[in-house]
Amino acid sequence: MDLGVYQLRHFSISFLSSLLATENGSVRLDSSSSGASVVAIDNKIEQAMDLVKSHLMYAVREEVEVLKEQIKELIEKNSQLEQENSLLKTLASPEQLAQFQAQLQTSSPPAATQTPGAAQPPAQPVSQSSGSTT
């Protein structure tokens, strides 16, 4: 047996022994190992892999549940913002809408993320600069 393979196998056995809380003597690999001990080692490796798999699956299921909840909240928030946007569009004057459209065409994408409340900011600078236009 190649020395690297032997060392890797010895490391794997030591790791699995500590992981599965077995005694190091019952899983030791040396030149006098029989076929039965190799089968026992393979069984321990399979048990450890099953344990790791079950822990990973549990963690993935938990993460999926968290993400589903976040998606649900985002859908609700999006619906609320769409309703608010629709209301703001109906309440805004044609001048405010034109000013808002002009601002969207000249501004960068971050201004577009403020769409629901963006109809109000153009009206505020106008009212501050000219007295009362609204």
PAROSE-276022 format. One line per 10 residues: number of its first residue (from 1); their letters; for each residue x, y, z of N, C-alpha, C. Coordinates in nm, 4 decimals. Each point is the difference from the previous one (the first is absolute). Layout:
<sites>
NUM = A = X/Y/Z/X/Y/Z/X/Y/Z | ... .
</sites>
This chain:
<sites>
1 = MDLGVYQLRH = 0.0853/-0.1179/0.0000/-0.0853/0.1179/0.0000/0.0896/0.1237/0.0000 | -0.0356/0.0979/-0.0799/0.0754/0.1243/-0.0100/-0.0034/0.0729/0.1348 | 0.1092/0.0648/0.0367/0.0096/0.0687/0.1294/-0.1039/0.1106/0.0127 | -0.0232/0.0779/-0.1069/-0.0992/0.1085/0.0046/-0.1395/-0.0532/0.0230 | -0.0349/-0.1100/-0.0668/-0.1316/-0.0613/0.0177/-0.0135/-0.0525/0.1417 | 0.1061/-0.0624/0.0500/-0.0013/-0.0516/0.1364/-0.0214/0.1133/0.1001 | 0.0725/0.1126/-0.0183/-0.0143/0.1129/0.0919/-0.1404/0.0600/-0.0076 | -0.0532/0.0112/-0.1205/-0.1342/0.0541/-0.0175/-0.1027/-0.0905/0.0669 | 0.0157/-0.1276/-0.0200/-0.0934/-0.0941/0.0600/0.0122/0.0016/0.1520 | 0.1230/0.0088/0.0494/0.0204/0.0071/0.1450/-0.0628/0.1273/0.0566 .
11 = FSISFLSSLL = 0.0157/0.1127/-0.0723/-0.0606/0.1254/0.0438/-0.1522/-0.0121/0.0007 | -0.0563/-0.0585/-0.1054/-0.1446/-0.0169/-0.0089/-0.0517/-0.0858/0.1139 | 0.0710/-0.1061/0.0295/-0.0416/-0.0883/0.1079/0.0085/0.0722/0.1334 | 0.1064/0.0741/0.0217/0.0138/0.0743/0.1254/-0.1112/0.1038/0.0129 | -0.0277/0.0706/-0.1096/-0.1040/0.1017/0.0021/-0.1362/-0.0623/0.0282 | -0.0308/-0.1066/-0.0727/-0.1287/-0.0651/0.0188/-0.0115/-0.0637/0.1369 | 0.1095/-0.0509/0.0509/-0.0030/-0.0583/0.1334/-0.0370/0.1048/0.1036 | 0.0601/0.1169/-0.0120/-0.0336/0.1058/0.0948/-0.1406/0.0517/-0.0245 | -0.0434/0.0045/-0.1254/-0.1331/0.0477/-0.0336/-0.1070/-0.0941/0.0533 | 0.0219/-0.1271/-0.0160/-0.0985/-0.0994/0.0420/0.0229/-0.0490/0.1425 .
21 = ATENGSVRLD = 0.0959/0.0569/0.0677/0.0316/-0.0345/0.1390/0.0298/-0.1479/0.0170 | 0.0746/-0.0554/-0.0919/0.0420/-0.1386/0.0138/0.1399/-0.0020/0.0580 | 0.0359/-0.1131/0.0506/0.1353/-0.0122/0.0532/0.0970/-0.0120/-0.1158 | 0.1119/0.0673/0.0120/0.0999/-0.0003/-0.1059/0.0519/-0.1411/-0.0263 | 0.0071/-0.0834/0.1011/0.0532/-0.1351/-0.0154/-0.0902/-0.0891/-0.0844 | -0.1298/0.0237/0.0037/-0.0909/-0.0871/-0.0745/-0.0073/0.0359/-0.1476 | 0.0546/0.1170/-0.0370/-0.0076/0.0419/-0.1383/0.1394/0.0216/-0.0573 | 0.1011/-0.0446/0.0686/0.1366/0.0243/-0.0429/0.0315/-0.0790/-0.1267 | 0.0752/0.0650/-0.0896/0.0408/-0.0651/-0.1242/0.1499/-0.0242/0.0071 | 0.0387/-0.1241/-0.0044/0.1417/-0.0322/-0.0049/0.0184/-0.1170/-0.0966 .
31 = SSSSGASVVA = 0.1202/-0.0503/-0.0078/0.0296/-0.1037/-0.0988/-0.0717/-0.1310/0.0293 | -0.0517/-0.0184/0.1213/-0.0680/-0.1246/0.0340/-0.1514/0.0119/-0.0112 | -0.0488/0.1053/-0.0651/-0.1449/0.0200/-0.0149/-0.0593/-0.1111/-0.0842 | -0.1151/-0.0453/0.0408/-0.0686/-0.1037/-0.0771/-0.1101/0.0639/-0.0828 | -0.0616/-0.0792/-0.0830/-0.1098/0.0484/-0.0827/-0.1163/0.0488/0.0836 | -0.0206/-0.0603/0.1163/-0.1111/0.0389/0.0864/0.0181/0.1416/0.0533 | 0.1251/0.0359/0.0329/0.0212/0.1349/0.0524/-0.0173/0.1041/-0.1094 | 0.0324/-0.0345/-0.1234/-0.0202/0.0921/-0.1117/-0.1487/0.0218/-0.0216 | -0.0785/-0.1067/0.0107/-0.1444/0.0122/-0.0135/-0.0548/0.0863/0.1135 | 0.0502/-0.0205/0.1211/-0.0448/0.0802/0.1141/0.0340/0.1468/-0.0215 .
41 = IDNKIEQAMD = 0.1176/0.0267/-0.0537/0.0414/0.1379/-0.0283/-0.0913/0.0605/-0.1059 | -0.0275/-0.0771/-0.1047/-0.0895/0.0490/-0.1046/-0.1385/0.0309/0.0567 | -0.0468/-0.0843/0.0909/-0.1300/0.0252/0.0630/0.0025/0.1284/0.0831 | 0.1088/0.0215/0.0708/0.0130/0.1220/0.0800/0.0040/0.1236/-0.0895 | 0.0712/-0.0120/-0.1114/0.0064/0.1117/-0.0950/-0.1399/0.0289/-0.0537 | -0.0717/-0.1041/-0.0350/-0.1355/0.0188/-0.0526/-0.0905/0.0629/0.1059 | 0.0128/-0.0431/0.1253/-0.0804/0.0588/0.1080/0.0325/0.1485/0.0169 | 0.1283/0.0329/-0.0060/0.0405/0.1397/0.0144/-0.0528/0.0841/-0.1159 | 0.0072/-0.0554/-0.1202/-0.0517/0.0726/-0.1158/-0.1509/0.0196/0.0101 | -0.0707/-0.1003/0.0493/-0.1450/0.0133/0.0200/-0.0308/0.1065/0.1043 .
51 = LVKSHLMYAV = 0.0806/0.0043/0.1046/-0.0193/0.1002/0.1048/0.0219/0.1409/-0.0553 | 0.1072/0.0157/-0.0760/0.0285/0.1309/-0.0611/-0.1123/0.0376/-0.0961 | -0.0452/-0.0953/-0.0795/-0.1078/0.0258/-0.0954/-0.1270/0.0441/0.0722 | -0.0351/-0.0674/0.1080/-0.1227/0.0366/0.0710/0.0112/0.1385/0.0626 | 0.1173/0.0348/0.0518/0.0193/0.1343/0.0557/-0.0086/0.1064/-0.1096 | 0.0610/-0.0283/-0.1147/-0.0067/0.0952/-0.1113/-0.1429/0.0169/-0.0499 | -0.0725/-0.1082/-0.0127/-0.1384/0.0078/-0.0465/-0.0853/0.0798/0.0987 | 0.0221/-0.0194/0.1273/-0.0737/0.0755/0.1010/0.0311/0.1494/-0.0125 | 0.1264/0.0329/-0.0149/0.0399/0.1410/-0.0144/-0.0592/0.0610/-0.1269 | -0.0004/-0.0762/-0.1088/-0.0561/0.0495/-0.1255/-0.1499/0.0218/0.0148 .
61 = REEVEVLKEQ = -0.0692/-0.0918/0.0647/-0.1445/0.0165/0.0205/-0.0298/0.1252/0.0815 | 0.0778/0.0230/0.1047/-0.0192/0.1208/0.0804/0.0212/0.1253/-0.0837 | 0.1044/0.0004/-0.0815/0.0302/0.1161/-0.0838/-0.1102/0.0221/-0.1027 | -0.0530/-0.1064/-0.0563/-0.1094/0.0115/-0.0967/-0.1223/0.0625/0.0669 | -0.0305/-0.0401/0.1215/-0.1147/0.0572/0.0714/0.0200/0.1495/0.0247 | 0.1210/0.0387/0.0388/0.0300/0.1416/0.0221/-0.0156/0.0784/-0.1300 | 0.0522/-0.0548/-0.1093/-0.0098/0.0677/-0.1293/-0.1447/0.0088/-0.0487 | -0.0793/-0.1035/0.0238/-0.1416/0.0053/-0.0372/-0.0709/0.1119/0.0750 | 0.0304/0.0136/0.1269/-0.0613/0.1065/0.0806/0.0427/0.1378/-0.0513 | 0.1268/0.0145/-0.0339/0.0483/0.1276/-0.0533/-0.0667/0.0316/-0.1340 .
71 = IKELIEKNSQ = -0.0171/-0.1004/-0.0839/-0.0666/0.0203/-0.1289/-0.1439/0.0449/0.0229 | -0.0672/-0.0642/0.0944/-0.1385/0.0366/0.0311/-0.0079/0.1455/0.0455 | 0.0908/0.0403/0.0887/0.0019/0.1381/0.0481/0.0297/0.0985/-0.1125 | 0.0921/-0.0361/-0.0884/0.0341/0.0888/-0.1115/-0.1162/0.0136/-0.0983 | -0.0727/-0.1076/-0.0228/-0.1164/0.0069/-0.0886/-0.1051/0.0925/0.0598 | -0.0231/-0.0126/0.1305/-0.0964/0.0875/0.0668/0.0447/0.1461/-0.0066 | 0.1274/0.0249/0.0241/0.0543/0.1359/-0.0053/-0.0110/0.0563/-0.1412 | 0.0294/-0.0818/-0.0999/-0.0098/0.0427/-0.1394/-0.1440/0.0376/-0.0344 | -0.0935/-0.0811/0.0435/-0.1420/0.0289/-0.0258/-0.0404/0.1319/0.0652 | 0.0437/0.0199/0.1232/-0.0305/0.1242/0.0716/0.0595/0.1205/-0.0731 .
81 = LEQENSLLKT = 0.1231/-0.0133/-0.0449/0.0656/0.1103/-0.0706/-0.0665/0.0283/-0.1348 | -0.0461/-0.1055/-0.0679/-0.0705/0.0204/-0.1263/-0.1305/0.0753/0.0215 | -0.0714/-0.0347/0.1071/-0.1241/0.0712/0.0318/0.0292/0.1458/0.0343 | 0.1035/0.0216/0.0791/0.0377/0.1362/0.0369/0.0407/0.0797/-0.1235 | 0.0749/-0.0620/-0.0886/0.0427/0.0661/-0.1228/-0.1210/0.0377/-0.0856 | -0.0945/-0.0910/-0.0117/-0.1209/0.0267/-0.0777/-0.0781/0.1168/0.0605 | -0.0126/0.0009/0.1317/-0.0699/0.1095/0.0680/0.0714/0.1323/-0.0220 | 0.1314/-0.0003/0.0124/0.0761/0.1235/-0.0202/-0.0137/0.0512/-0.1428 | -0.0037/-0.0921/-0.0957/-0.0170/0.0425/-0.1392/-0.1373/0.0641/-0.0221 | -0.1013/-0.0545/0.0648/-0.1343/0.0577/-0.0175/-0.0142/0.1335/0.0712 .
91 = LASPEQLAQF = 0.0723/0.0192/0.1096/-0.0103/0.1248/0.0761/0.0934/0.1094/-0.0507 | 0.1004/-0.0373/-0.0761/0.0974/0.0993/-0.0471/-0.0586/0.0824/-0.1139 | 0.0388/0.1250/-0.0032/-0.0449/0.0880/-0.1086/0.0780/-0.0336/-0.1270 | -0.0523/0.0389/-0.1153/0.0729/-0.0259/-0.1258/0.1379/0.0647/-0.0010 | 0.0130/0.1168/0.0642/0.1307/0.0663/0.0057/0.0991/-0.0824/0.0827 | -0.0477/-0.0540/0.1107/0.0875/-0.0824/0.0846/0.0425/-0.1269/-0.0744 | -0.0931/-0.0611/-0.0706/0.0330/-0.1206/-0.0763/0.1017/0.0303/-0.1097 | -0.0181/0.1127/-0.0699/0.0947/0.0376/-0.1050/0.1375/0.0269/0.0589 | 0.0017/0.0692/0.1137/0.1278/0.0300/0.0658/0.0667/-0.1298/0.0478 | -0.0798/-0.0910/0.0504/0.0524/-0.1282/0.0464/0.0574/-0.0805/-0.1158 .
101 = QAQLQTSSPP = -0.0711/-0.0040/-0.1122/0.0491/-0.0723/-0.1177/0.1311/0.0604/-0.0506 | 0.0076/0.1324/0.0006/0.1239/0.0664/-0.0428/0.1143/-0.0353/0.0940 | -0.0296/-0.0044/0.1294/0.1025/-0.0339/0.0983/0.0467/-0.1447/-0.0190 | -0.0917/-0.0905/-0.0300/0.0369/-0.1405/-0.0221/0.0904/-0.0149/-0.1215 | -0.0259/0.0781/-0.1045/0.0801/-0.0107/-0.1216/0.1405/0.0541/0.0198 | 0.0188/0.0960/0.0887/0.1320/0.0597/0.0194/0.0764/-0.0585/0.1173 | -0.0680/-0.0744/0.0867/0.0682/-0.0518/0.1198/0.0492/-0.1412/-0.0206 | 0.0824/-0.0455/0.0958/0.0548/-0.1351/-0.0034/-0.1001/-0.0968/0.0624 | 0.0208/-0.1320/-0.0125/-0.0925/-0.0999/0.0543/-0.0330/0.0141/0.1483 | 0.0897/0.0467/0.0902/-0.0411/0.0117/0.1397/-0.1219/0.0894/0.0196 .
111 = AATQTPGAAQ = -0.0196/0.1021/-0.0829/-0.1175/0.0854/0.0127/-0.1248/-0.0770/-0.0389 | 0.0138/-0.0966/-0.0889/-0.1144/-0.0802/-0.0425/-0.0461/-0.0932/0.1102 | 0.0866/-0.0335/0.0949/-0.0402/-0.0858/0.1102/-0.0870/0.0746/0.0988 | -0.0068/0.1334/-0.0102/-0.0821/0.0801/0.0889/-0.1332/0.0330/-0.0663 | -0.0442/-0.0797/-0.0954/-0.1181/0.0282/-0.0790/-0.1233/0.0317/0.0849 | -0.0331/-0.0803/0.1046/-0.1231/0.0294/0.0732/-0.0010/0.1383/0.0653 | 0.1099/0.0433/0.0550/0.0037/0.1290/0.0663/0.0571/0.1093/-0.0874 | 0.0391/-0.0351/-0.1211/0.0684/0.0972/-0.0850/-0.0942/0.1063/-0.0544 | -0.1314/-0.0243/0.0021/-0.0932/0.1004/-0.0500/-0.0051/0.1195/0.0948 | 0.0282/-0.0212/0.1280/-0.0047/0.1090/0.0955/0.1242/0.0883/-0.0021 .
121 = PPAQPVSQSS = 0.1235/-0.0536/-0.0072/0.1168/0.0878/0.0037/0.0033/0.1074/-0.1074 | -0.0432/-0.0264/-0.1260/0.0002/0.1105/-0.0962/-0.0938/0.1124/0.0422 | -0.1111/-0.0321/0.0670/-0.0943/0.1037/0.0416/0.0573/0.0834/0.1136 | 0.0784/-0.0591/0.0878/0.0542/0.0730/0.1139/0.1003/0.1070/-0.0409 | 0.0979/-0.0296/-0.0878/0.0911/0.1072/-0.0397/-0.0728/0.1134/-0.0721 | -0.1022/-0.0326/-0.0770/-0.0743/0.1034/-0.0705/-0.0699/0.0896/0.1008 | -0.0632/-0.0613/0.1021/-0.0734/0.0808/0.0967/0.0968/0.0802/0.0861 | 0.1189/-0.0495/0.0217/0.0957/0.0737/0.0809/0.0589/0.1164/-0.0778 | 0.0198/-0.0184/-0.1311/0.0655/0.1038/-0.0780/-0.0963/0.1082/-0.0477 | -0.1276/-0.0319/-0.0228/-0.0908/0.0981/-0.0558/-0.1099/0.0426/0.0950 .
131 = GSTT = 0.0002/-0.0535/0.1189/-0.1020/0.0419/0.0955/-0.1031/-0.1093/0.0156 | -0.1071/0.0043/-0.0837/-0.1004/-0.1056/0.0092/-0.0572/-0.0282/-0.1386 | 0.0393/-0.1117/-0.0562/-0.0509/-0.0416/-0.1300/-0.0931/-0.1181/0.0134 | -0.0021/-0.0639/0.1165/-0.0807/-0.1184/0.0169/-0.1260/0.0281/0.0745 .
</sites>
